Amino acid sequence: MLVWQKARELAVLVCKELLPQLPSEEKYALGQQLRRSVQSVPANIAEAYGRYSFQEAIRFLYIARGSLEETCSYLILTMDLEYSPIDIISGCIDKYKETARLLNGYIDYLKRSRKGEGRREVKDADWEWDYESSMEDH
């Protein structure tokens, strides 16, 4: 699945390129939080794929999306604190955007694919991070 591949690419990029840039005092605080959130994204997408009902799959995709947004928040914090070169953070944010687009599309696809289920739909928030203004600050 493409969304899982992109989430995995983001995790590898963060773990190999960004985390080693963190100052030693942040390796076990911010570093561990960022590692856990970014690794949770592909894991929960895989968990969703392995579920047999649309409702269960969507639930795990929402968890993946929450972890993805948490990851983005840590990326912005890392940028604000100037812990890593801007080109590394920009690459991570670009990969985040691509993953978020695919993940939201997969969630929408599964919602549309449910056949005749009269369950109440969860209304998705219509917002996104303001990356451009964050990037302009650096």
LINNOR-V545736 format. One record per residue. N is the residue number from 1. SS is DSSP state (h for helix, s for strand, l for the rest). D_FIRST is the distance of its C-alpha to the first C-alpha in whole Angstrom. Layout:
BEGIN
{{N & SS & D_FIRST} {N & SS & D_FIRST}}
END
This chain:
BEGIN
{{1 & l & 0} {2 & h & 4} {3 & h & 6} {4 & h & 5} {5 & h & 6} {6 & h & 9} {7 & h & 10} {8 & h & 11} {9 & h & 13} {10 & h & 15} {11 & h & 16} {12 & h & 17} {13 & h & 19} {14 & h & 20} {15 & h & 21} {16 & h & 22} {17 & h & 24} {18 & h & 25} {19 & h & 26} {20 & h & 29} {21 & h & 30} {22 & l & 31} {23 & l & 35} {24 & h & 36} {25 & h & 37} {26 & h & 33} {27 & l & 32} {28 & l & 32} {29 & l & 32} {30 & h & 30} {31 & h & 28} {32 & h & 27} {33 & h & 26} {34 & h & 23} {35 & h & 22} {36 & h & 22} {37 & h & 20} {38 & h & 17} {39 & h & 16} {40 & h & 16} {41 & h & 13} {42 & h & 10} {43 & h & 13} {44 & h & 13} {45 & h & 9} {46 & h & 9} {47 & h & 12} {48 & h & 12} {49 & h & 9} {50 & l & 12} {51 & l & 15} {52 & l & 16} {53 & l & 18} {54 & h & 16} {55 & h & 19} {56 & h & 18} {57 & h & 14} {58 & h & 15} {59 & h & 18} {60 & h & 15} {61 & h & 13} {62 & h & 17} {63 & h & 17} {64 & h & 14} {65 & h & 16} {66 & h & 19} {67 & h & 18} {68 & h & 17} {69 & h & 20} {70 & h & 22} {71 & h & 21} {72 & h & 22} {73 & h & 25} {74 & h & 26} {75 & h & 25} {76 & h & 27} {77 & h & 30} {78 & h & 29} {79 & h & 30} {80 & h & 33} {81 & l & 34} {82 & l & 34} {83 & l & 33} {84 & l & 30} {85 & l & 31} {86 & h & 30} {87 & h & 27} {88 & h & 25} {89 & h & 25} {90 & h & 24} {91 & h & 21} {92 & h & 20} {93 & h & 21} {94 & h & 19} {95 & h & 16} {96 & h & 16} {97 & h & 17} {98 & h & 14} {99 & h & 12} {100 & h & 14} {101 & h & 14} {102 & h & 10} {103 & h & 11} {104 & h & 14} {105 & h & 12} {106 & h & 10} {107 & h & 13} {108 & h & 15} {109 & h & 13} {110 & h & 14} {111 & h & 17} {112 & h & 18} {113 & h & 17} {114 & l & 19} {115 & l & 22} {116 & l & 25} {117 & l & 25} {118 & l & 28} {119 & l & 26} {120 & l & 27} {121 & l & 24} {122 & l & 24} {123 & l & 25} {124 & l & 23} {125 & l & 24} {126 & l & 25} {127 & l & 25} {128 & l & 24} {129 & l & 25} {130 & l & 28} {131 & h & 27} {132 & h & 29} {133 & h & 32} {134 & h & 31} {135 & h & 30} {136 & h & 34} {137 & l & 35} {138 & l & 35}}
END
